[in-house]
Amino acid sequence: MTNQIIYPILFLVILTLVVGFIHTYGSVWLLKNDKNWKTSGIPLDPPPNSPEWLILIKNNLINLFEFPVLFYVIATISFVQNIDDGFMLINCWIYVLLRAGHSYIHIYMKDTNIRGAVWLFSQVVLSLIIVRFIMFI
């Protein structure tokens, strides 16, 4: 039987790629439809006068490269070391589902209260994953 922890890792990678593609699509759309962007090209970071939706997407993409890095490290080491633990696996799935919810709320709902609560809960779950991992070393 394979170590199932690889699946939440792949799910989070796919989520990050999807948000990256959404950001790229939005940038290219602006490049085609906004005369200011047509002349200056696509900037590395959305300028302050960019549409709010593009800034939210970019900020969410940046978020997916912050704390989830800890998840990637712990989960990948767990996979390589063949740590097959039900508690950790369940919490890994909860974590990536919360990150997916956070991305959706961040990009489409813009409600900072709900987004903050989801983020905080994801941090608690990430902490549980790290503590459980430490118990195995």
C-alpha positions, 0 to 999 in steps of 0.5 A: 500500500502506498503512503497516502500523504502524497495526495494532499501534497499533489492537491496543494500543488495543483491548487497553486498552479490553478491560482497561478493560471488564474493570475496569468489569465487576468494579466494577459486579459488586461494586457489585451484590454487595457491601453495602459497595460498594452504599452507598458507590458505585464509588470512583475507585480500588479501596480497599485492602480491595478484592478482589485481582483488582480491584486487579490489573486496575486496576494493569494498566490503569494500566500500559497508560497508562505506557510504552505512551504512548511506543509510541503517540507513536513509532508514530503519528509513524511512521505519519503520516510514512509510515515503512514499515520492516519492522524497526520493524513486526515490533518493534511487533507483538512489543511489543503481543503482549508487552503483551497477554501482560503484561496476561494474566499480571498479571490472571489468573496473578499470577506476578510473576517471569514478568510482570517478565520479559515487562515487561522484554523489552517494554521492550527491544523498545520501546527498539529501536523508539525507536532505529530511529525515531531513525535515521529522523529 
